[in-house]
Amino acid sequence: LIAIIIFTSYAQALNRFSLDLESGMVFSGYNDVQIPRSTGTLISLSKELKTDATIFFRAKLTYAISDKHRLSIFYAPLQLKGSGKINQEVNFEGVVFPADTPLKSIYRFDSYRLSYQYKIYNTDKLQVGIGLTAKIRDAAISLEGADTISEKTNTGFVPLINFRLGWMFADKIGLLLEGDALAAPQGRAEDVLLALQYKPSPNFGLKLGYRILEGGSDVEEVYSFTLINYLVIGAILTL
């Protein structure tokens, strides 16, 4: 009897965790930078340079405190590489690259997040949640050319509002809309997923969809606004 009680409690504790994994292809939309804002050259890392699509990976671990309260930790690395020539002189972070210099660019935007979410509505067919996210961004933009490298790094805290809408409109098939977003006078950030879900069992699900990552900041230190497109395939496992 003691063994059964311990095993049951352990199993119930395990069922409170879910692991959400995503991969797929990531493509650069606009990627406009000017560093610093007053003296740097405004350039596009996606139009004036050619930025290659690449494979991405994301992971989120969620703990269900109760039926309505969730805590999540999230890791989303991102790195895009570009190359080409710009037909004007480029002043980037105090370094001047002559016109038509062969350039290589790296845009890195790694994200670490801790989220709390409250389920406003929670049934087998429909789940609606809203909460808060504390995000740490570890970002860097670099240009390399003519044996010279210039890089701008930035690590900072960003508060966001998170939301989730899950609708199982058919047996084992549903739609998922979720993300983190917030806007302020200095800039904005949106990271939103729209996906089709397939759940063959209560403890396992697959998703296929599109994610948009957009935002940036407009301050004296840096002007940078970016749109990133994701083609997403993922799996959610309840542990």
PLY file of the C-alpha trace (Angstrom):
ply
format ascii 1.0
element vertex 239
property float x
property float y
property float z
element edge 238
property int vertex1
property int vertex2
end_header
0.00 0.00 0.00
2.84 2.40 0.87
4.56 1.58 -2.43
1.34 2.27 -4.37
0.86 5.62 -2.62
4.46 6.67 -3.30
4.27 5.61 -6.95
0.93 7.37 -7.48
2.21 10.60 -5.90
5.36 10.41 -8.01
3.35 9.85 -11.19
1.06 12.78 -10.39
4.08 15.01 -9.79
5.61 13.97 -13.10
2.40 14.76 -14.96
2.74 18.36 -13.87
5.66 18.90 -16.27
5.51 19.41 -20.03
8.39 19.80 -22.47
7.78 21.83 -25.63
10.38 21.48 -28.40
10.46 23.37 -31.70
12.63 23.27 -34.79
12.33 24.15 -38.47
13.57 26.90 -40.78
14.03 30.56 -39.98
14.06 33.34 -42.60
14.98 37.00 -42.26
12.44 39.64 -43.18
13.54 43.25 -42.78
16.60 43.79 -40.59
17.47 47.48 -40.40
20.29 48.70 -38.15
22.01 52.01 -37.44
24.67 51.97 -34.71
24.93 54.46 -33.12
21.67 56.20 -33.99
23.11 59.66 -34.64
26.38 58.92 -36.47
26.04 55.37 -37.80
24.96 54.43 -41.33
21.46 53.01 -41.72
21.81 49.67 -43.51
19.71 46.59 -44.16
21.26 43.25 -43.26
18.59 41.46 -45.32
18.28 43.66 -48.45
21.71 45.20 -48.97
23.32 41.97 -47.73
22.06 38.46 -48.41
21.01 36.65 -45.23
20.74 32.88 -45.52
17.87 30.86 -44.07
18.93 28.45 -41.35
17.65 25.79 -38.95
16.53 26.88 -35.50
15.81 25.20 -32.16
13.72 26.26 -29.16
12.80 24.58 -25.89
10.29 25.36 -23.12
9.71 23.49 -19.85
6.42 24.17 -18.05
5.36 23.24 -14.52
1.67 23.15 -13.66
1.33 24.51 -10.13
-2.40 23.77 -10.34
-5.08 23.52 -13.00
-4.97 27.28 -13.54
-1.41 28.35 -12.71
1.67 27.64 -14.86
5.38 28.46 -14.62
7.67 28.12 -17.65
11.33 28.50 -18.49
12.23 29.06 -22.11
15.39 29.08 -24.24
15.47 30.38 -27.82
18.84 30.90 -29.50
18.96 32.63 -32.88
21.83 33.42 -35.24
21.58 34.69 -38.81
24.55 35.16 -41.12
24.72 37.42 -44.14
27.21 38.51 -46.77
27.55 40.88 -49.71
28.58 44.42 -50.65
27.01 47.78 -49.82
27.42 50.54 -52.39
28.07 53.25 -49.84
30.52 53.90 -47.02
29.29 52.23 -43.83
29.96 53.63 -40.36
29.13 50.84 -37.91
29.86 51.21 -34.19
32.63 53.71 -34.92
34.32 51.62 -37.62
34.16 52.80 -41.25
33.94 50.25 -44.07
34.58 51.69 -47.59
31.88 51.34 -50.22
31.71 47.97 -52.01
33.80 46.23 -49.35
32.92 42.51 -49.16
31.14 42.22 -45.83
29.98 39.43 -43.56
27.31 40.03 -40.93
26.15 38.08 -37.90
22.86 38.87 -36.19
22.51 37.02 -32.88
19.47 37.26 -30.63
19.40 34.68 -27.83
16.39 34.78 -25.52
15.93 33.40 -22.00
12.49 33.72 -20.42
10.67 32.97 -17.19
6.87 33.09 -17.51
3.84 32.86 -15.26
0.45 32.20 -16.80
-3.07 32.05 -15.37
-5.66 29.93 -17.15
-8.75 32.11 -17.49
-10.64 29.24 -19.11
-9.54 25.60 -19.08
-11.52 22.71 -20.60
-10.65 19.79 -22.85
-11.82 21.80 -25.88
-10.71 25.34 -25.05
-7.88 26.84 -23.02
-7.34 30.58 -22.58
-4.44 31.94 -20.54
-2.69 35.23 -19.85
0.34 36.16 -17.79
3.71 37.88 -17.50
7.13 37.06 -18.91
10.55 38.20 -17.70
12.89 38.05 -20.69
16.66 38.34 -20.82
17.98 39.09 -24.29
21.60 38.43 -25.17
22.09 40.11 -28.53
24.95 41.02 -30.84
25.30 42.48 -34.33
28.66 42.38 -36.10
30.15 43.40 -39.44
33.41 42.02 -40.81
35.29 43.19 -43.87
38.73 44.25 -45.05
40.34 42.42 -42.10
38.28 44.52 -39.69
35.51 43.45 -37.30
33.05 45.74 -35.53
30.48 44.39 -33.09
27.68 45.81 -30.96
26.53 43.67 -28.04
23.59 44.18 -25.74
22.25 42.19 -22.79
19.14 43.43 -21.07
15.85 42.72 -19.33
12.50 43.02 -21.15
9.08 42.59 -19.46
6.40 41.08 -21.71
2.78 40.00 -21.57
2.18 36.38 -22.54
-1.01 34.80 -23.83
-2.28 31.44 -25.03
-5.39 30.26 -26.87
-5.80 26.55 -27.55
-8.89 25.27 -29.37
-9.42 21.56 -30.05
-12.03 21.97 -32.79
-12.03 18.27 -33.72
-11.06 14.95 -32.18
-7.29 15.16 -31.56
-6.91 18.22 -33.85
-6.80 21.85 -32.82
-5.39 25.34 -33.26
-2.82 27.04 -31.02
-2.17 30.77 -30.78
0.41 31.82 -28.20
3.13 34.36 -27.67
4.83 37.16 -25.76
4.46 40.82 -26.73
4.72 44.39 -25.46
5.28 47.88 -26.90
6.83 50.99 -25.36
8.00 54.40 -26.66
11.59 53.09 -26.91
10.67 49.99 -28.91
8.58 46.84 -29.11
8.78 43.05 -29.11
6.43 40.38 -30.43
7.01 36.63 -30.56
3.81 34.89 -31.70
3.03 31.36 -32.93
-0.01 30.15 -34.88
0.01 26.39 -35.28
-2.12 23.36 -36.09
-2.01 20.74 -33.32
-2.42 16.99 -33.41
-2.74 15.13 -30.10
-2.79 11.34 -30.52
-2.73 10.96 -26.71
-3.21 13.24 -23.67
0.54 13.16 -22.96
1.87 13.75 -26.47
1.19 16.28 -29.20
2.62 17.55 -32.47
2.37 21.01 -33.98
3.01 22.60 -37.36
2.79 26.31 -37.95
4.25 29.77 -38.43
6.00 31.99 -35.90
6.78 35.68 -36.20
9.49 37.44 -34.19
9.41 41.21 -34.63
10.58 44.29 -32.82
13.54 46.41 -31.89
14.55 49.65 -30.24
15.07 53.25 -31.26
17.43 54.93 -28.81
20.67 56.91 -29.17
22.84 53.85 -28.57
21.23 51.74 -31.29
18.50 51.76 -33.91
17.52 48.21 -34.82
14.23 46.76 -36.06
13.90 43.20 -37.27
11.29 40.83 -38.63
12.03 37.10 -38.47
9.83 34.37 -39.99
9.78 30.78 -38.69
8.37 27.65 -40.27
7.77 25.51 -37.18
7.49 21.82 -36.46
7.33 20.80 -32.82
6.38 18.28 -30.18
4.88 18.64 -26.70
5.49 15.88 -24.18
3.87 15.69 -20.76
6.34 14.11 -18.35
0 1
1 2
2 3
3 4
4 5
5 6
6 7
7 8
8 9
9 10
10 11
11 12
12 13
13 14
14 15
15 16
16 17
17 18
18 19
19 20
20 21
21 22
22 23
23 24
24 25
25 26
26 27
27 28
28 29
29 30
30 31
31 32
32 33
33 34
34 35
35 36
36 37
37 38
38 39
39 40
40 41
41 42
42 43
43 44
44 45
45 46
46 47
47 48
48 49
49 50
50 51
51 52
52 53
53 54
54 55
55 56
56 57
57 58
58 59
59 60
60 61
61 62
62 63
63 64
64 65
65 66
66 67
67 68
68 69
69 70
70 71
71 72
72 73
73 74
74 75
75 76
76 77
77 78
78 79
79 80
80 81
81 82
82 83
83 84
84 85
85 86
86 87
87 88
88 89
89 90
90 91
91 92
92 93
93 94
94 95
95 96
96 97
97 98
98 99
99 100
100 101
101 102
102 103
103 104
104 105
105 106
106 107
107 108
108 109
109 110
110 111
111 112
112 113
113 114
114 115
115 116
116 117
117 118
118 119
119 120
120 121
121 122
122 123
123 124
124 125
125 126
126 127
127 128
128 129
129 130
130 131
131 132
132 133
133 134
134 135
135 136
136 137
137 138
138 139
139 140
140 141
141 142
142 143
143 144
144 145
145 146
146 147
147 148
148 149
149 150
150 151
151 152
152 153
153 154
154 155
155 156
156 157
157 158
158 159
159 160
160 161
161 162
162 163
163 164
164 165
165 166
166 167
167 168
168 169
169 170
170 171
171 172
172 173
173 174
174 175
175 176
176 177
177 178
178 179
179 180
180 181
181 182
182 183
183 184
184 185
185 186
186 187
187 188
188 189
189 190
190 191
191 192
192 193
193 194
194 195
195 196
196 197
197 198
198 199
199 200
200 201
201 202
202 203
203 204
204 205
205 206
206 207
207 208
208 209
209 210
210 211
211 212
212 213
213 214
214 215
215 216
216 217
217 218
218 219
219 220
220 221
221 222
222 223
223 224
224 225
225 226
226 227
227 228
228 229
229 230
230 231
231 232
232 233
233 234
234 235
235 236
236 237
237 238
